[in-house]
Amino acid sequence: MRILLPTGAVTAGVVREAAAGYPADVVVTGEIASFLSPHQLREILRKNTYDMVIVSGMSTASFLSVEEETGVPVFRGPRHAADLRLVLPLIGTVTLSRTIPADDFLADKRRKEAGFILHQKEEAADCEYSLRGVRIGGGSRIKVLAEIMDAHRCPGLRDEVDRFFDAGADIVDLGFGFDATSADVRACYRDLDDVTGPLAIDSQEPALILAALDRADLVLSLHDGNIPAVGEAVAGAGVAAVIVPSGCSLLENCTRAREAGISCIIADPLIQPVGSGFTGSLCIGETGGYPLFFGAGNVSELLDADSVGVNALLAGIAYELGASVIFTSEHSDKTKGSVKEMRTATEMMVLTEGRPYPKDLGIDLLVLKEKRRRREPPISYREAIDAPGAPGEIVYDPCGNFRIGIEDGFIIAAIGERAYRGRRGVDVFAAIQQQGDVSLLDHAAYLGSELYKAELAIRFGRSFEQDGNF
C-alpha cells in the first residue's frame, strides 16, 4: 500500500520522521500543511499512483471531488504532525475518517469500543447479590456508592440524588446525623419513593435504621452494638447490610448478621485516612468471603490533593483487593466531581483485566496533564517585539462594561439589563459582537480572555472571579 502524506514546509521534518519505515511519500505542498487545496492534491495524484492520502487534520478543505475523480481515498490525519507516528501503525487495521481528524476519530472509536466491552462484561458477569438490578460482587464491576450527608437537611434532596445517579453512582446513600428523627428519615425516603435506583441509609442508630426499611435497599453500618436491635428487622425486609468491626472483629460481626437472618452481607474493614493507618487498614484479614466494601471517601476527603488522581489510585487499590463496592463523597469543594471520577476509575479497572496496567484503555482520568507532549517545529519569524505590558489607564468602551460570571454550567455576560449566555466563550463573544455591544479592540481582547477563563472554570469545576487569577 502506497500512502501520500502531503505536508507543509514547517512540519515536513516531523512528518518524514514519523513516516520512516512506512511505504509513504512525504510531499511538501506549501508553507502550512492545512492550506492544501483540492487542486494541489489533484496535481500530485496525476503524477504518481497511491492507494491512500492522509492530509492534515487541520485542513478545512473538502477533497471529495478529488477522491471521486481519482478513486484514491483521502483521509484526515491528526491535527498535530507529531501525532502522525501514533496513527501510521494503525493503517490497515483501522479505517480513518474523511471528515474528522484522526486523533479525535480514534479517541472516539476507542471510547465506543470501551463502552461496548464494559456493557458486555457486566451483562455476562455473575454476582453475589442484586440490588434493584445492580449486581454486587462476583465478577461484576466495582459499584460506586455516593453519600449525601445530613440528607434530612438537604433542601434539594431529590435533585441531588438524581445528580449522583446521572454522574454514574450505582447506589446513593442517605446519611443522617444524630439530630435526625425517625420522622425525618421516613419523609426523606417518601420523597424518593419513585427513584428507580438503589438507595442506602447511613446510620448506626437503630430507630433511624428501622424507619428506612420500607424503602432502603442497603444499610450502613451494622455491628455488634446494633445488630441485636435491628438485625431481624433488616433480614425480614430483605435489605442488604454493610457490616463493620466495632467491639468485635469484622468476621465476628458478619457472623452475627448472618445468624440474625441477613442474607446480603457486605464486609467493610473501615479503610483509614492517610497518616492514620491507611496502609495498615489495607491488610483486610478474614472477611468470611463476603463482598468487600472500600471506603475511598474516608481517604480523599482528608487529603489535600486533586481528587481525580486520588480516586483513580484508590479504585486501583480497591480492584486489587477484590472490592465489590467503593464509597465516595462530595462533601467538600475539593472533592466535587468525585462520583463521576470514581465511576470512570472503576470502569478503567474492568478494562484492565487481561492487561498489565490501566493504560491505553480508551477511557482515562487525564484532566490537566497530557498523556504525550506534542513537540511541534519552532515558529518561524524574523523579528521579535517584546510586549511592554498593558497600559495602566483603562479606556472604557462606549458600548458599556460587562459583568461576567458562571451559572448552572453556563457563561453569563451581562451588560445593562440583558445578558448573553452560552457554554463556550467564543459563542458568547460572537453573540456580543453581532449585537454591536463591543467597539474597542482592547475591550474585545479583554472579553475574549475573561470569557475563556469562565469556560475553563466550568470545565474544571473551579470558581470564577472576573479580573482574578484562574
N, C-alpha and C positions, 0 to 999 in steps of 0.2 A: 504494500500500500504506500503510495507516494503522497506526501502531505505538503501543502503550500502554507507557509507561515508569513504572510505579508506583515511588515512592521515598519516603524519609523526609525530614523537615524538615532534618536535619543535612546531607544530601548533595544537597538539591534544587538548589542553585545550580550545583554541579558538573555534575549531570545535564542541567540546562537549557542550560548552555554547550555540552556535548557534542552535544546534540540540535538545536542551532541549524542551520537549513537542511535538516532532515530532516522528513518527514511524520510527526511523532511528538507525542503529548501526554504531558506530564510531570504526573503526579498524585501529590500528597503524601498518603500514607495513614497517617501517624503520625510519631513522632519518629525511629524507626530503620527503614530500608528492609527489613532482614532479618526484621522482626517481622510482615510482611504475612501475613494469614491467607487461606485459601481463601474464606471468607465475604466479606471485604472486596473481594477481586478479583471475586467473582461479582456484587456490587452495582454495581461500576463498569462491568462489561461489560453489565449490563442497561440502563444509561443511554445508552451510546454504542456505535457499531459500529467494531470494529477487526479487522484481519487477523492481528495478531500481538501477543503480550505478551512483554516481556522483563523478568523480575523479577531482583532482586539475586542474584548468585551465592552470597551468604552465607545466603540463605534456606534453612531446613531443612524447610519445609512441602511437602507433596505437592499439586500443583494438577491432578492427573489428573482428578479428579471435575469440576472447573470446565471443563476442556477438553472432557470428554465431554458436559457439559450445554450448553455454548455453541458448541462447534465451533471455538473460537478456540485455536490452538496457543499454549502457554505455554513459553517457553524460558528457560534460565538465562543471565543476563548475567554480566559479570565480577564477581569478588568485591569489587573496589575500584571505586568510581564513577568515579575518574579514568581507568580503562582503557576506559570506555564509548566514548570517542572513537576507540579503535582497533578497536572491534567494529562500530559502526554502518556504516562504509563497506563492510563485507563482506556486509551484508544483501542477499539476492537472489542472491548467488554462493555462499554457504556456508549450510548448514542447521545451526543451533546444536543443542545437546543439551538435552533436557528434564531431565536429572539431573546433568550435570557442568557446573560453572562455565565460562563461555565462555573465560576466559583459559587454563584447564587444557585444555579441549577443543580449542581452536585450536592450542595448542602441541603437543599430542599428534598432532593431524591433520597439522601441518607436519612433525613428526618422521617420521611414517609416510610421507608423500609424499617426503620427502628420502631415506629408506631405499629406497623403490621406485626413485627416479631413480638413486641410486648403483648399485643392482643392475643396472638396465637398461643403464647406461652401461658398466659393467665387462664385462657379457656381450657387448656389441656392440664393445668396443674391440679393436683389433689390438695386437700386441706383437712385440718383437724375440726374446725367449726366454720359455720357460716352465719354472719350477722346481717340480716336483710339482704342476702345475696352477696355480701362482701366476704371473700374467703380469708380465713385466718389460719396460718400455719401450713404445714405440709410443704409442698413445692411452690406455693403461691408467693407473689411479690410481698415484700415487707409493706404493711399497711401503715399509712400516715394518720395519726390521731392528733387533732388540733384542739387546743383548750381555749375556752372563753372563761376567763377568771371573773368571779363575782357576777355570774350570769343574772342573778336577780336584780342587780343594779345596772344592767346594760340596757339603755333606753331603746336601742335598735337591735334587739337580740335576734329577731328573725333575719334581718338584713346581714348581720354578722355571721350567722350560721350559713346562710346562702353563699356569702362571700368565701367562706372557708371551703365549702364543697366545690364551688366554682374554681378555686385555686388549686384543687387537687386533693383535699383531705378525703380520706376514706371513712373516717369516723369523726364526729365533732363532740367534744366533751364539755359539759357544763360544770364549771366549778362553783362551789357555794361555800362562802366563809362562815365564821361562827355566828355572824349576825343574821344569817338566813333562817327562815322558819319553814316548817313543812308546807304552809300555805304558799310561800314564795316558790318553793320547788314545784308544787303542783301547777301553779299559774304559769311558770316558765314552760313546762312540758306541754301544758294545754295549748299554749300559743304556737307550739311547734308540732302539733298533732298530725298535720298533713305533710310534714317533711318526710321524704321517702328514704333518706339515708340513715345509717345507724347513728344513734345518739347515746352518749355515755353520761354518767353522773360522777363527779369527782368530790367525794366527801367520805369522811370516816365516821360521821355521826349517824347512828342507827335510825333516828327519826327521819332524817333527810333522805337517807337511802330508801327507806320504806315508802316515802312519799313519791319517789321517782319510778317505782317498779311497774306502774301501769304503762309507761312509755319507754323508759330507758332500756337499751339493749345490752349495756355493759356497765359494771360498777367498778369504780376506782375509789378506794382500795380496801380490801378486806384483810384482816389479820386476826390474831388470837384474841384481841380486845373486842372486836365487834362481830365476829363470826357466830358466837353463841346467841347474839341478839337478832341477827338478820339472815343468817345462813340458810335456814329452812325456807324463809320467805323468798329469798333470791332464787333458790332452787325451784320453788313452786311456780315462780313467774317465768322460769325458763331463761333467765337472764345470765349472761356471761359475767365473769368476775376476774379482775386483776388482783392477784394475791401478793402481799409484801411481807417481809420479815418485820417483826416487832419484838415482843417479849420472847418469841420463839423463832426458830430459823425459818427460812423461806420454804424449805421442803416440808417441815412440820405443819406450817400453816396451809400449804397446799393440800396436805393430807386431811387436815381439819375441814377444809372446804369440801373436799370430796366426800367425807363422811357425813357432811350436812346435806348432801344430795346435789351439790352444784356440779354439773357435768361439763360446763365450758369454762375451763380454768386457764388463765394466762399468768405466768410467773414473772414478777418484777423484782430483780435483785437490788433495785434502788441505786442507779448509777450516780456517783458523787461528782461535784464540780471539780474542775482542775484546781489543784492546790489543797483540796480537802479529801483526797483519797481516790481520785479518778482512776488511776491505773490499778489500784488495789481492788476497786469495785468491779473491774472487768474480769476478775477471777470469780466467775459466776458460782462455781460449786455445783452441788447436786440440786436439780430442779424437778426431778421425777419425770423428765421427758415432756413436760408441758410446754406449749408455745411460750416463747420468751418475749418480754416487754422491755424496751430500751428507752429510758427517759432522756432523750437528747436535749430537751428544753432545759433541764436542770444544769446543763453544761453551757449551752450557747447564751442563755440569759445572764450568766455570771462570768462572762468572758468578754472583755472589751476588744473584740476583733470583728471584722466584717463577717456577717452570718453566712454568706454564700460558701466560702471555703470551709468554714467550720462545719456547716451542715453536710457538705459533701464528704468530709473526712469522718464525721460521726456516723453517717449512713454506711460508709465502708466498714467501719468497726462493727456496727450492728450486723452487717451482712456476714462478716467473718465469724461472728459469734452465733450466727444462726437465728437472729431475732425475727419475730413474726410481726410485731407491732412496734412502731417508733413514735414516740411522743415529741411534739414540738409545740412552740407557743410563739405568740407575737405580742407579749406583754409590754415590751419596751420599743421605743422608736428604732433602736439599732437592730432589732430582730424582725421588723416589718418585712413581709415577703417570705418569711421562713417556711410557710406551708407550701408554697409553690416550689421553693428551692428544695425542700425535703422530698416532695413528690418526684421532682426530676432526679434527685440523687438516688432514690430507691429504684427508679426505672433504669438508671445507669448501672446499678448493681445487677439487675436482671440481665442486661445486655452484656455484662462482664462474664457471665457464665461461659466457660469454654475458652476464655481468654486469660492471659497472664496478668492483665491490669485494665482498669477502666479508662481506656484511651481510644480515640477514633471510633466512637460508638454511633455517631450520627446525632446524638444529643450531648450537651455538655452544660457546665455551670461557669463557663468563662464569661465574665461580665465586663470587667475593666481591662484586664490584661489580655494580650493577644496570644494565640497559640504559636504563631510564627510571625516574626517581624518581617515586613516587606522591605527589601533593600533596593529601591529604585535608583536609576542613574542620577547623578547630580544635575541640578537645574543649570542650564547654560545662560550666561548673561555677560555683558561687557563692563558694566558699571554698577556698583552697589552704593545706594544712598542711605545712610544711616538715619533712622527715624528719630527726630529730636524729642519726641513726646508731644502729647496733645496739648493744645493751648489751655491755660488755666481758666481763662474767662469764657463763659458759656454764652453763645448767641442763640437765643430761643427761636424756635421755628414759629413763624407767624400763624401756622395752621393749628398750633396748640401743643400741649405736652400730654404724654401718655402715662397712665398708671398700669404697670404690668404685674401680673400675678398668675397663680395656677389655682384651678378649682375643678374638683371631680375629674381629674385627668385631662383637663383642657387648659390651654394657654389663654389667658384673658388679657386683652389690651384695651383699656378704657380711655376714652377721650370725651370730655363733656358728659353728655347724657347717654352716650352709646358706647358699646364695647364690641370689639372683634374677638371671635372665639375660634380656636382650631387646635388640632393635635400636633401640627408641625409649625415651627416658627416661620418657615418660608411661606406657608399658606396664609398665615395671619398677616405677614408683611405684604403679600401680594394683594390681599383684600384692602389693606390700608392704602396702598399705592393706587389701586383702582378707584378708590373713593376720593383721592386727592387730599388725604389727611397728612401728608408729609411733603415738604418742599425743599428742605436743605439737605445737601449730600451728607454733611456730618451727622445730622439727626437721623437720616436713613441708616447710616452705618451703625449708629448707637442702637437704634431699634433692632437691627439685624442681630447684633451681639446679645442684647438682653432677651430677645425672643428665643434665640437658640439656647441660651443659658436656661431659660424656663423649660424648654423642651428636654434638655438633659436632666433637669431636676425631676421631671415627671418620669423619664425613662429609668432613672436610677433610684427613684423613691426618696429623693432628698428634698429638704426645704428650699424655698426660693426667696431671695431678698433682692429687690431691684437695686442696682448700683452696688450690691455687695459681692463678695467673692463667692465663687461656686464651691 
